[in-house]
Amino acid sequence: MTVIPTQKASIILERVPLESRWATHRWDLVGVVPDLGGESRTIVESEELVRKVYSGFELGLYRDEAEGYYLNVSSEQPSVFVGLRMDEGSDEPYPFRATLSYNEAARWMDSNERVERSPAWPELAGWVTEWVAANYRPEPKKRQRPKSFRGKEGRLREEGSQ
């Protein structure tokens, strides 16, 4: 049985007011931090601002996503990607999943999920970088000769010799 390396994280969302005809507020991803534990809860609440923390998200490293982790850690700012969905009852977003894989986040976006990114804290970025160095080997590029360069001669010779 393969052991999947994981780290736990908490996701912090913030509601800020807007001056708009169509919306009174907007929700933003404030950050992803080491797990704070406990239930999801409001940590700041005022007329202008609401901040909520959602704890217990596991960030696992899977071999089949190694290329996605490589793309993440080789970028300018390694990130945690958070998928958000709207709660139909309260009309507030909630995080449903978090990943360190650039490719997995792209698949979520391809399926019309809302995905936000937050810089990874330094220890998390280092942990992923070490895992990538130990586990990721890029596949060698295979050059395929374009079919247009095969030419007609070979085909005509085969057909003409009959």
N, C-alpha and C positions, 0 to 999 in steps of 0.2 A: 504494500500500500504506500502510495506516494504522499508525503507530507507537504501541504501547501503552505509556504510562508505567508503569514498575515500580520497586519497591524490594524489596530482599531482607531477609528477617527470619529470626530463630531463635526457636524456641518452647521454653520451659522447663517441664517437668512435674516434680512432686514427689510422692513417696510418703511418707505419714505414717501412723503406727500408729493403730489404733482399739481401743477397749475395747468389744467387741461379741461376741455369740454367733455372728453370721453372717459377720463379716468381720474380718480381722486388720489390714487397712490400707485406705487410700483414696488415689486419685491426684487431684491438683489441678493446674490450670494456674497456674503461678507468674507467668509474664509472657511478653511478646513483645518482643524487643529487636532492634536492628539486627544483621544477619547476622554471626555469629561465624566462619563458614566451617568446613570440615572435615566429617567424618562425624558421624553421630549418636553420642553418647557420654555416659557417666555422668560428671558433674562433682563430685558429692558422694556418698559412700557410707559409711554407718555402720549400726549395728544399728537405730537409730531412724529414720533419714532416708535417702532416695535421691533425687537430683536428676539429671534427664537433659536434655540439650539436643539439639534436632533442628534442624539448619541447612538453609539453602537454599530456604526458602519464598518464592515470589514473590507480592507484593501488587501486582496490576495494576489500572489504572483503565480501565474499559470504558464507552463512551458509553451503552450500553443499561442500565447499572446506575447511571447518574447520580443518579436519585432516591434509591436506596438509600444512596449516599455522602452525599447531602444530609441525609437523615434521621439518619445517623450523626454528621456534624460539627455538626448543629444540636442534638444532644442535650447533656445536662449534661457528659458525659465521652466524647469520641470514643474508639472502641474498635477493636480487632482481634478478629474472631470466628474461632475455631479449631474445626474439626470433628475430633472424636476417635473412633477406632474401637478395639475390643479385638482384640489379637493372640490368636488361639485357642490357639496353641502355648504362649505364656508367660503368658497371662492378664493382660497389661499393655496399657494404652492407648497408642496412637501417634497423632500428628496426621497427618491425611491431606490437609488443605487449610486455607488461611487466606484471609480476605477482609476488606475494609473496607466491604462493602455490607450494610446492615441487611436489605435485601430478600433477598439471596442466603442469608444466615444463617437467615432465617425459612423459606425453602424447604427448607433442609437439615433444620431442626427438624420441618417438616411431613412429611418423609419418614423421621422417627424416628431421625435422626442425633443424637448427643450433640454439643452446641455449647456452648463456653465462651467467655467474653469477657474480654479484658484491656485495660486502658487503653493507648491508643496513646502512644508516646513523643512529646514535644512537636514535634520536627522532622517526624515523620510526620503528625501531626494538622495542622500548618501546611501541609504539602505537599498533603494531600487537600483542605483548605479552599480553597487557592488554585485547585486544579483545578476544584472545584465552582463557585467564583465565575466562572471563565472558561467553563465548559462546560454548566452546568445552567440551564435555563429552565423553570420550572414551566408545565405546560399550563394554559391558561385554563379556568376552571370553566364548563361549559355547563349552564345551567339548563334542565331539561326540565319542561315543564308536565305535572303529573300527569294521567293519563287520566281520573281521576274528575272533573276540572274541565271536561272537554269538554262535558259535559251531554248530555241525550237529545234536546234540541230539534233539533239539526242532523240527527241520524239519523232522527228521526220526520218531519221535513220532507221529507227525501229519500225515505223510504219512502212517505209520504202523497201525494206529488205524482205517483205513478205511476198 
